[in-house]
Amino acid sequence: PPLSVTSLRAGAKMAAMVEGLSKLVLDLTCPLCLAIFTDPVELQCEHYFCRGCITKHWEQQGELSCAICSDVSLSSTLKSNRKLSNVVATVCKEHARLEENVPSQHTCPEHQRKMERFCVTDCEVICLDCRDSRKHLHHDVLNVQEAAEEFKAQLQKSVTKLQTLIEKRNVAKSKYEGLLEEILNSTQNIVDSIKKSFEELHSFLYKEESALLQQLKEEVNQQSSQLQRQIDQIPRDLSSLDASIKAMEEEISQEDCISFLLNLKETQKRAKICVPPLENISVKVKPENYLGPLQYWTWKNMFKILDPGLSNLTFNPATACSHLSLCGPTRVRYSEKVKVVPDSPERFNVAAFILGSDGFTSGKHYWQVDVGDGKDWSLGVAKESINRKGDLRQSPKHGYWTIYREKDSFGAFLFHPKTIEVRGSPTRIGVYLDYDGGRVSFYDADLFSHLFTFHATFSEKVYPFFYPGLKVTKSNNGMLRIQHLYL
């Protein structure tokens, strides 16, 4: 039946009584064990304890002192307080009765009946009256035990799923931490390499500057010494000339003609005094010796220490396919006209390929290839042992580390061609080979922007590789040209 206002008030009053009784229980609590008294006894100081608690306290203290006020009892005999024991028993009994009569928190607030069903549709715990009401008509309703088990199973699946996510996140965290450490370490290696390269250039420039300044200093010192010798000589000459002039003037002023003539020979000698002639010194530091194309001279000398410098490669005609036409040692293009050339193991007989004359087994090397406006070419490096007969496939697996252009697309020959994002249309391609480091990198040599890098372990000689393409048009002669640097 519906809950009346009177019953609600009764329930509230009963709850208040339970709360008040609970406070009384606190007053009936032993200060030693903090539980309600068991066989309470009263000491001479009028403090109450459980018999067992105060006895144990006395044994530990070695005296009959009160645990609250420390007052010492004259006798160890303890007398039970029956009145207090009766109060404790009554309170405990009443407290238990009131607890039983207080409405349960799992009671339906509308019907005051036990909630023993769960409406899945509304996700609500309900009683049987609620189940039969219009509100939950045709809803999916389960008993609470069944519903709890079902939803616990669902939540357990969610927990398992979340735990899997946690594991994945921890794995990802470890992976990212490893990548971060790898990035920091590799970045430090790059920083060290950059610093080393520039330190070498700085050192070279400093030495060049010091040598040129030393040369200028030595020239200035040499000319200064010549001038200083003349400057130091002139006072001595002036002193000698002044003395001769003074002596001759004295003779000239001589009134005694006989005396004058007697000294004439000596006076004439003074007139012919010999002073060394001044050197005809034309000293001047020539700026053109130092302020000419100074930077060009320095750059020319610097080229000798570049590592790598620009390799002045040439084509090896013995490897060229018969469809390739060489225009000197550094130019090649495709030709429809087949040349009659002797076949050999090193010559490509079908594929329009050609290798460079020089192979590499160590070190760092860099060369540039002018591809012009060509839209059909590939270049890079190839192993010495590659197959050179028949139709050939370019890939690292087959001994080629090359990039290509086909119309407006750029790519790298891997197991499957990989597209390379390129800004603009490069006309010069730089190829950098670090044999010992196992890298082949390609650059737009005009912008010096990175295009692609292969990583490999080289175990034999590798050669520069070139394919000029098969498409020759009026606007594009299909020429590949190895660039040389002439100093």
C-alpha positions as CSV (number, residue, x, y, z in Angstrom):
1,P,0.0,0.0,0.0
2,P,1.1,3.6,-0.5
3,L,3.1,5.2,2.3
4,S,1.1,7.5,4.5
5,V,2.3,10.8,6.0
6,T,1.9,9.2,9.4
7,S,4.1,6.3,8.5
8,L,6.7,8.7,7.1
9,R,6.7,10.6,10.3
10,A,7.0,7.4,12.3
11,G,9.9,6.3,10.2
12,A,11.7,9.7,10.7
13,K,11.0,9.5,14.5
14,M,12.4,6.0,14.6
15,A,15.5,7.0,12.8
16,A,16.0,9.9,15.2
17,M,15.7,7.5,18.1
18,V,18.4,5.2,16.6
19,E,20.7,8.2,16.2
20,G,20.1,9.2,19.9
21,L,20.7,5.7,21.1
22,S,23.9,5.6,19.1
23,K,25.1,8.6,21.0
24,L,24.3,6.8,24.3
25,V,26.3,3.8,23.1
26,L,29.3,6.1,22.9
27,D,28.9,6.9,26.6
28,L,28.9,3.2,27.4
29,T,32.2,2.7,25.6
30,C,35.3,1.4,27.4
31,P,38.1,4.1,27.1
32,L,40.7,1.3,26.7
33,C,39.2,-1.1,24.1
34,L,36.9,1.6,22.6
35,A,34.1,-1.0,22.5
36,I,30.9,-1.2,24.5
37,F,31.5,-2.3,28.1
38,T,31.9,-6.1,28.8
39,D,31.5,-6.9,32.5
40,P,32.0,-3.2,33.5
41,V,33.7,-2.4,36.8
42,E,34.1,0.9,38.8
43,L,37.4,2.0,40.3
44,Q,37.7,4.0,43.5
45,C,38.2,7.1,41.3
46,E,34.7,6.4,39.8
47,H,36.0,5.7,36.3
48,Y,34.5,2.6,34.5
49,F,36.4,0.0,32.4
50,C,35.9,-3.5,31.2
51,R,37.2,-6.0,33.8
52,G,39.6,-7.6,31.3
53,C,40.8,-4.2,30.0
54,I,41.7,-2.7,33.4
55,T,43.3,-5.9,34.6
56,K,45.5,-6.1,31.6
57,H,46.4,-2.4,32.0
58,W,47.5,-3.0,35.6
59,E,49.7,-5.9,34.6
60,Q,51.4,-3.8,31.9
61,Q,51.9,-0.8,34.3
62,G,53.0,-2.8,37.3
63,E,50.7,-0.8,39.5
64,L,46.9,-0.3,40.2
65,S,46.6,3.0,38.5
66,C,43.6,4.4,36.6
67,A,44.1,4.6,32.9
68,I,42.4,8.0,32.8
69,C,43.4,9.9,35.9
70,S,46.3,7.8,37.1
71,D,44.8,7.5,40.6
72,V,46.1,4.4,42.4
73,S,43.6,1.9,43.8
74,L,44.3,0.5,47.3
75,S,43.0,-3.0,46.3
76,S,43.1,-5.1,43.2
77,T,39.7,-6.6,44.0
78,L,37.2,-5.5,41.3
79,K,33.5,-5.6,41.8
80,S,31.1,-5.8,38.8
81,N,28.7,-2.9,38.4
82,R,25.4,-4.7,37.9
83,K,23.4,-1.6,37.2
84,L,25.8,-0.5,34.4
85,S,25.8,-4.1,33.0
86,N,22.0,-4.0,32.9
87,V,22.0,-0.6,31.1
88,V,24.5,-1.9,28.5
89,A,22.4,-5.0,27.9
90,T,19.2,-3.0,27.5
91,V,20.8,-0.4,25.2
92,C,22.3,-3.1,23.0
93,K,18.9,-4.9,22.7
94,E,17.0,-1.7,22.0
95,H,19.6,-0.5,19.4
96,A,19.3,-3.8,17.5
97,R,15.5,-3.6,17.6
98,L,15.4,-0.1,16.3
99,E,17.9,-0.9,13.5
100,E,15.6,-3.6,12.3
101,N,12.6,-1.3,12.1
102,V,14.3,1.6,10.3
103,P,13.3,1.5,6.7
104,S,16.1,0.0,4.5
105,Q,17.9,2.3,2.0
106,H,17.0,-0.4,-0.6
107,T,13.2,0.1,0.0
108,C,11.2,1.6,-2.8
109,P,10.5,5.2,-1.7
110,E,7.1,5.2,-3.5
111,H,5.7,1.8,-2.4
112,Q,7.8,1.0,0.7
113,R,8.5,-2.4,-0.8
114,K,11.8,-4.2,-1.2
115,M,13.4,-3.3,-4.5
116,E,14.1,-6.6,-6.2
117,R,13.8,-5.9,-9.9
118,F,15.9,-3.8,-12.4
119,C,14.4,-2.0,-15.3
120,V,17.0,-2.3,-18.1
121,T,15.1,0.2,-20.3
122,D,15.2,3.0,-17.7
123,C,18.3,1.7,-15.9
124,E,16.4,1.9,-12.5
125,V,16.1,-0.4,-9.5
126,I,12.4,-0.9,-8.8
127,C,10.0,-3.0,-6.7
128,L,7.3,-5.4,-7.9
129,D,4.6,-2.6,-7.8
130,C,6.8,-0.4,-10.0
131,R,7.3,-3.3,-12.4
132,D,3.5,-3.6,-12.8
133,S,2.9,0.2,-13.1
134,R,2.2,2.0,-16.4
135,K,5.6,3.7,-16.2
136,H,7.5,0.4,-16.7
137,L,4.9,-1.3,-18.9
138,H,6.5,-3.4,-21.7
139,H,10.0,-2.5,-20.3
140,D,12.8,-5.0,-20.2
141,V,12.9,-6.0,-16.5
142,L,15.2,-8.4,-14.7
143,N,15.6,-9.5,-11.1
144,V,18.4,-7.7,-9.4
145,Q,20.7,-10.7,-9.1
146,E,20.4,-11.5,-12.8
147,A,20.8,-7.9,-13.7
148,A,23.8,-7.4,-11.5
149,E,25.6,-10.4,-12.9
150,E,24.8,-9.4,-16.5
151,F,26.0,-5.8,-16.0
152,K,29.0,-6.9,-13.9
153,A,30.0,-9.1,-16.8
154,Q,29.6,-6.2,-19.2
155,L,31.7,-3.9,-17.0
156,Q,34.3,-6.6,-16.6
157,K,34.6,-6.7,-20.4
158,S,35.0,-2.9,-20.3
159,V,37.6,-3.2,-17.6
160,T,39.5,-5.8,-19.7
161,K,39.3,-3.5,-22.7
162,L,40.5,-0.6,-20.7
163,Q,43.3,-2.7,-19.2
164,T,44.3,-3.6,-22.8
165,L,44.3,0.1,-23.7
166,I,46.5,0.7,-20.6
167,E,48.9,-2.0,-21.8
168,K,49.0,-0.5,-25.3
169,R,49.6,2.9,-23.9
170,N,52.4,1.7,-21.7
171,V,53.9,-0.1,-24.7
172,A,53.5,3.1,-26.8
173,K,55.0,5.2,-24.0
174,S,58.1,2.9,-23.9
175,K,58.3,3.0,-27.7
176,Y,58.0,6.8,-27.8
177,E,60.6,7.2,-25.0
178,G,62.9,5.0,-27.0
179,L,62.3,7.1,-30.1
180,L,62.8,10.3,-28.2
181,E,66.1,9.0,-26.8
182,E,67.1,7.9,-30.3
183,I,66.2,11.3,-31.7
184,L,68.1,13.1,-29.1
185,N,71.2,10.8,-29.5
186,S,71.1,11.0,-33.3
187,T,70.5,14.8,-33.1
188,Q,73.6,15.1,-30.9
189,N,75.6,13.1,-33.5
190,I,74.3,15.4,-36.2
191,V,75.2,18.5,-34.1
192,D,78.7,17.1,-33.5
193,S,79.1,16.4,-37.2
194,I,78.0,19.9,-38.2
195,K,80.3,21.4,-35.6
196,K,83.2,19.3,-36.8
197,S,82.7,20.2,-40.4
198,F,82.5,23.9,-39.7
199,E,85.4,23.8,-37.2
200,E,87.5,22.4,-40.1
201,L,86.4,25.2,-42.3
202,H,86.9,27.8,-39.6
203,S,90.3,26.4,-38.9
204,F,91.2,26.5,-42.6
205,L,90.0,30.1,-42.9
206,Y,91.8,31.1,-39.8
207,K,95.1,29.6,-41.1
208,E,94.6,31.3,-44.5
209,E,93.8,34.6,-42.8
210,S,96.8,34.2,-40.4
211,A,99.2,33.3,-43.3
212,L,98.0,36.3,-45.4
213,L,98.3,38.7,-42.5
214,Q,101.8,37.3,-41.7
215,Q,102.8,37.8,-45.3
216,L,101.6,41.4,-45.2
217,K,103.4,41.9,-41.9
218,E,106.7,40.5,-43.2
219,E,106.5,42.8,-46.3
220,V,105.7,45.8,-44.1
221,N,108.6,44.9,-41.8
222,Q,111.0,44.6,-44.7
223,Q,110.1,47.9,-46.2
224,S,110.0,49.6,-42.8
225,S,113.5,48.3,-42.1
226,Q,114.9,49.8,-45.3
227,L,113.3,53.1,-44.6
228,Q,114.5,53.0,-41.0
229,R,118.1,52.4,-42.1
230,Q,117.9,55.5,-44.3
231,I,116.3,57.5,-41.6
232,D,119.0,56.5,-39.1
233,Q,121.8,57.3,-41.7
234,I,120.7,60.8,-42.6
235,P,121.5,62.4,-39.1
236,R,125.0,60.9,-39.3
237,D,125.4,62.4,-42.8
238,L,124.1,65.7,-41.6
239,S,126.5,65.9,-38.7
240,S,129.4,65.1,-41.0
241,L,128.3,67.7,-43.6
242,D,127.7,70.3,-40.9
243,A,131.3,69.8,-39.5
244,S,132.8,70.2,-43.0
245,I,130.8,73.3,-43.7
246,K,131.8,74.9,-40.4
247,A,135.5,74.1,-41.0
248,M,135.4,75.5,-44.5
249,E,133.6,78.7,-43.4
250,E,136.3,79.2,-40.8
251,E,139.0,78.9,-43.5
252,I,137.1,81.2,-45.8
253,S,136.9,83.9,-43.0
254,Q,140.7,83.6,-42.6
255,E,142.3,87.0,-43.2
256,D,145.8,85.7,-43.2
257,C,146.3,84.6,-46.8
258,I,149.4,82.6,-46.1
259,S,147.6,80.6,-43.4
260,F,144.6,80.1,-45.7
261,L,146.8,78.8,-48.5
262,L,148.8,76.6,-46.2
263,N,145.6,74.9,-45.1
264,L,144.0,74.9,-48.6
265,K,144.8,71.3,-49.4
266,E,143.2,70.1,-46.2
267,T,140.2,72.4,-46.7
268,Q,139.7,71.1,-50.2
269,K,139.6,67.6,-48.9
270,R,136.8,68.7,-46.5
271,A,135.0,70.1,-49.5
272,K,135.1,66.8,-51.2
273,I,133.7,64.9,-48.2
274,C,132.1,61.6,-49.2
275,V,128.7,60.7,-47.9
276,P,127.0,57.5,-49.1
277,P,124.2,58.2,-51.6
278,L,120.7,57.6,-50.4
279,E,119.1,54.5,-51.7
280,N,116.4,55.0,-54.3
281,I,113.7,53.3,-52.3
282,S,110.2,53.0,-53.8
283,V,108.4,51.4,-51.0
284,K,104.6,50.9,-51.0
285,V,102.4,48.0,-49.9
286,K,100.4,47.1,-53.0
287,P,96.8,46.5,-52.1
288,E,96.2,44.5,-55.2
289,N,98.5,41.8,-53.7
290,Y,96.0,41.4,-50.9
291,L,92.7,42.9,-51.9
292,G,92.2,41.2,-55.2
293,P,89.8,38.3,-55.7
294,L,90.7,37.2,-52.1
295,Q,87.6,35.2,-51.4
296,Y,88.0,33.3,-54.7
297,W,91.6,32.4,-54.0
298,T,90.6,31.3,-50.5
299,W,87.7,29.3,-51.8
300,K,89.9,27.7,-54.4
301,N,92.3,26.6,-51.7
302,M,89.4,25.5,-49.5
303,F,88.2,23.1,-52.2
304,K,91.3,21.0,-51.5
305,I,90.1,20.2,-47.9
306,L,86.4,19.6,-48.6
307,D,85.2,16.1,-47.6
308,P,83.7,15.2,-49.8
309,G,84.6,17.6,-52.6
310,L,82.8,17.5,-55.9
311,S,84.0,14.4,-57.7
312,N,84.9,15.0,-61.3
313,L,83.4,11.8,-62.7
314,T,83.4,10.6,-66.3
315,F,81.3,8.0,-68.0
316,N,82.7,4.5,-68.7
317,P,81.9,4.0,-72.4
318,A,82.7,0.2,-72.1
319,T,79.5,-0.1,-70.0
320,A,77.2,1.9,-72.3
321,C,74.3,0.3,-74.0
322,S,74.6,0.5,-77.8
323,H,71.6,3.0,-77.9
324,L,73.5,5.5,-75.8
325,S,75.5,8.3,-77.5
326,L,78.4,9.8,-75.6
327,C,79.2,13.5,-76.3
328,G,82.6,13.6,-74.6
329,P,83.4,12.1,-71.2
330,T,80.7,13.8,-69.3
331,R,77.6,13.9,-71.6
332,V,75.3,11.1,-72.6
333,R,71.9,10.8,-74.3
334,Y,69.6,8.1,-75.8
335,S,69.8,7.6,-79.6
336,E,67.4,5.6,-81.8
337,K,70.4,4.7,-83.9
338,V,72.2,1.6,-82.7
339,K,76.0,1.9,-82.6
340,V,78.1,-1.1,-83.4
341,V,80.1,-1.8,-80.3
342,P,81.9,-4.9,-79.1
343,D,79.9,-6.9,-76.5
344,S,81.6,-7.6,-73.2
345,P,80.6,-8.7,-69.7
346,E,80.6,-5.2,-68.4
347,R,78.3,-3.7,-71.1
348,F,74.5,-3.3,-70.8
349,N,73.1,-5.0,-73.9
350,V,69.4,-4.1,-73.6
351,A,68.8,-1.5,-70.8
352,A,69.9,2.0,-71.8
353,F,72.2,2.2,-68.7
354,I,75.8,3.4,-68.3
355,L,78.2,3.5,-65.3
356,G,80.8,5.9,-64.2
357,S,84.5,5.2,-64.7
358,D,85.4,5.3,-61.1
359,G,84.0,2.9,-58.5
360,F,84.2,3.3,-54.7
361,T,84.9,0.9,-51.8
362,S,85.2,3.5,-49.0
363,G,84.9,7.1,-48.1
364,K,82.5,9.9,-48.9
365,H,81.8,11.1,-52.4
366,Y,79.6,13.7,-54.0
367,W,78.7,14.5,-57.6
368,Q,76.2,16.5,-59.5
369,V,74.2,15.6,-62.6
370,D,72.6,18.2,-64.9
371,V,69.3,16.6,-65.9
372,G,67.9,19.8,-67.5
373,D,64.2,19.6,-68.3
374,G,64.3,15.9,-68.8
375,K,61.2,14.0,-67.6
376,D,62.5,10.4,-68.0
377,W,65.7,9.6,-66.2
378,S,67.1,7.7,-63.2
379,L,70.5,7.9,-61.4
380,G,72.3,6.8,-58.3
381,V,74.8,4.0,-57.6
382,A,74.9,0.3,-58.5
383,K,77.0,-2.7,-57.4
384,E,79.8,-3.9,-59.5
385,S,78.3,-7.4,-59.7
386,I,74.9,-6.3,-61.1
387,N,73.5,-8.3,-64.0
388,R,74.0,-6.3,-67.2
389,K,72.2,-8.4,-69.7
390,G,68.5,-8.3,-70.7
391,D,65.7,-6.3,-69.2
392,L,66.8,-5.2,-65.7
393,R,64.9,-4.0,-62.6
394,Q,66.3,-1.3,-60.4
395,S,65.9,-1.9,-56.7
396,P,68.3,-2.4,-53.7
397,K,67.6,-6.1,-53.9
398,H,69.0,-6.2,-57.4
399,G,72.0,-4.0,-56.5
400,Y,70.6,-0.5,-57.5
401,W,70.1,2.5,-55.2
402,T,68.5,5.0,-57.6
403,I,65.8,7.6,-57.9
404,Y,63.9,8.5,-61.0
405,R,61.7,11.0,-62.8
406,E,58.8,9.9,-65.0
407,K,56.9,12.8,-66.5
408,D,56.0,15.0,-63.5
409,S,56.5,12.2,-60.8
410,F,59.6,11.6,-58.8
411,G,60.3,8.4,-56.9
412,A,62.8,6.0,-55.5
413,F,63.2,2.4,-56.7
414,L,62.5,0.2,-53.7
415,F,60.9,-3.2,-53.8
416,H,57.9,-1.2,-55.1
417,P,58.6,2.4,-56.4
418,K,58.0,5.0,-53.7
419,T,56.9,8.5,-54.6
420,I,59.1,11.4,-53.5
421,E,57.6,14.8,-52.8
422,V,59.7,17.3,-54.7
423,R,59.3,21.1,-54.7
424,G,59.4,22.5,-58.2
425,S,61.3,20.8,-61.0
426,P,65.0,20.2,-60.2
427,T,67.5,20.6,-63.1
428,R,70.5,19.5,-61.1
429,I,70.6,16.4,-58.9
430,G,73.3,15.9,-56.2
431,V,74.3,12.4,-55.3
432,Y,76.0,11.8,-51.9
433,L,77.6,8.4,-51.2
434,D,78.8,7.6,-47.7
435,Y,80.2,4.1,-48.3
436,D,81.3,3.4,-44.8
437,G,78.2,4.9,-43.3
438,G,75.9,3.0,-45.6
439,R,74.0,5.9,-47.1
440,V,73.1,7.1,-50.5
441,S,71.4,10.5,-50.4
442,F,69.9,12.7,-53.2
443,Y,69.5,16.4,-53.2
444,D,68.1,19.2,-55.4
445,A,71.5,20.8,-56.1
446,D,69.9,24.1,-57.0
447,L,68.1,24.5,-53.7
448,F,70.3,22.0,-51.8
449,S,67.2,20.4,-50.4
450,H,67.0,16.7,-49.5
451,L,65.1,14.4,-51.7
452,F,65.6,10.9,-50.5
453,T,68.1,8.6,-48.6
454,F,68.8,4.9,-49.0
455,H,70.4,3.0,-46.1
456,A,72.4,0.0,-46.9
457,T,75.5,-2.1,-46.0
458,F,77.9,-2.1,-48.9
459,S,80.2,-5.1,-49.3
460,E,81.6,-4.6,-52.7
461,K,82.6,-1.8,-55.1
462,V,79.8,0.5,-56.2
463,Y,79.7,2.7,-59.3
464,P,77.8,5.9,-60.2
465,F,74.8,4.9,-62.3
466,F,73.0,6.8,-65.0
467,Y,69.9,6.2,-67.2
468,P,69.2,9.2,-69.5
469,G,65.7,8.0,-70.5
470,L,64.2,7.1,-73.9
471,K,62.1,10.2,-74.5
472,V,63.9,12.9,-76.7
473,T,61.8,15.8,-77.7
474,K,62.3,19.2,-79.4
475,S,62.3,20.9,-76.0
476,N,64.3,18.2,-74.3
477,N,67.3,16.5,-75.9
478,G,67.4,13.9,-73.1
479,M,71.0,14.8,-72.2
480,L,72.5,13.9,-68.8
481,R,75.7,15.8,-68.0
482,I,78.1,15.2,-65.1
483,Q,79.1,18.5,-63.7
484,H,82.7,19.3,-63.1
485,L,84.2,22.1,-61.0
486,Y,87.2,23.7,-62.7
487,L,89.4,25.8,-60.5
